[in-house]
Amino acid sequence: MLKIAAVIALCTTGIAIFLSSTEEHKVPTLPETNWGPKKNGKESTEIRPFKIDVPAKVLDDLKYRLTHRRTYVQPLEDVAWTYGISTKYLNTVLDYWRDKYNWTERQALLNKYPQFITTIQGLDIHFYHVKPTNLPKDKNLKVLPLLILHGWPGSVVEFQKIIPILTKPWPNQNFVFEVIAPSLPGYGFSEGAVRPGMATSQMAVVFKNLMHRLGFEKFYVQGGDWGSLISANMAALFPEKITGLHTNMCVVLMSASNFAWSIIGSYFPSLVGADEHYSLYYPFSTALSALVEESGYLHIQATKPDTIGAALTASPDALAAYILEKFSTWTNKAYKERDDGGLTEKYTLDELLDNIMIYWVSNSITTSVRLYAENFNSAYRALKVDQLPINVPTACAAFPQELLLQPKSLLKSRYPNIIQYNIMPRGGHFAAFEEPKLLADDIFSFVKKTEELKAKSV
């Protein structure tokens, strides 16, 4: 058996070396497309204050739907969440949503930080813009702009706990952050495109223009899930704008060479520098199997987003079930073995329902899942943006329960300037939401290193 493994490894090593020859990819010039309903006319550059204010009739309709929901099929015996969300526990959540969840209080909490809307490329883009206050005058702290980007099925709700950590001075740090946290186009209170083609590369253009509108010509960017792809695309397309890139979902697409090296790593982890944390990455077959199990949603969203969107738009029960199941297994794979899905291990029901409410009251679930179709079509693949090298200083925070983890050696094929790669002690896919202090600490550490490197290069 060992001989067979060795032969396979040697063969794949040869293939990997052959496939690792560097191919030059030109940076595409992306048009600044108008994605909104009004194609003509001069675009307003006004930045308008915004507060979430949901009409009473929307809340009354929601309560009616929750009250008059159908009876669910009982789950199978002893399966917990392994077949998807437990309908028994779903009823518990829906009852709480209807009877105890207080939107008036939650809305006030979500309105705690300054919010704005401005029109970028025809779309109204919603964002939080939080500046540090009451800074000590004797420390002469630098205020650094930081763009933070969420993904699906998250929203800006994920950032409510990390924003105050990032915007307050830390001991032994000579800087603090000014945080810009937008809703992705088609998510929450940001308008969605009315014509096809808005993939993560085009969103990178939108957010580059948003930061320009706010007066920032160079800034840090951080992201997870879709936010990681958008921020990486920003760094690849506009490196002159990005001071540094921090991501909690640092991945490279599985090219032929990376696939070969992943197989090699299963047998000889030392060859890919993964022997110390072998169980996080290998065996490759186990990681691949887990990824397949958790990616069923991806296929329908990448091919027929409006079909699943229609189903979720029609029912708050369905929306809650679809989203909550992700917050269970993507936070910790073992939670699917629990009757409650482990949902309240890292979050409160109020926090989880805040996120669902953003999708419900803004009617944005369909426009949010369309991003999958745009990013998995031939037009996006033809751009080869995901293959462009990212040369800006980069940090990868690898949370052990993330859906896909790759060793630093593989990541360097796209991120040659990784100056920080940390295996985090705990946490999963929704890092800012689950472990805001851990993530903030990693961001501060990375930015300190980057600022020191900048100072040395002057």
Secondary structure as UniProt FT lines:
FT   HELIX           2..19
FT   STRAND          47..50
FT   HELIX           56..67
FT   TURN            77..78
FT   TURN            80..83
FT   HELIX           87..99
FT   HELIX           103..110
FT   STRAND          115..120
FT   TURN            121..122
FT   STRAND          123..130
FT   TURN            137..138
FT   STRAND          142..149
FT   HELIX           156..159
FT   TURN            160..162
FT   HELIX           163..166
FT   TURN            171..172
FT   STRAND          175..182
FT   TURN            185..186
FT   TURN            188..189
FT   HELIX           200..213
FT   TURN            214..215
FT   STRAND          219..223
FT   HELIX           226..237
FT   TURN            239..241
FT   STRAND          242..247
FT   HELIX           256..267
FT   HELIX           269..272
FT   TURN            276..277
FT   HELIX           278..281
FT   HELIX           284..293
FT   HELIX           296..303
FT   HELIX           305..314
FT   HELIX           316..329
FT   TURN            330..331
FT   HELIX           333..337
FT   TURN            339..342
FT   HELIX           343..345
FT   HELIX           349..362
FT   HELIX           365..375
FT   HELIX           378..383
FT   HELIX           385..387
FT   STRAND          394..398
FT   TURN            400..401
FT   HELIX           408..411
FT   TURN            412..414
FT   TURN            416..417
FT   STRAND          418..423
FT   HELIX           431..434
FT   HELIX           436..457
//
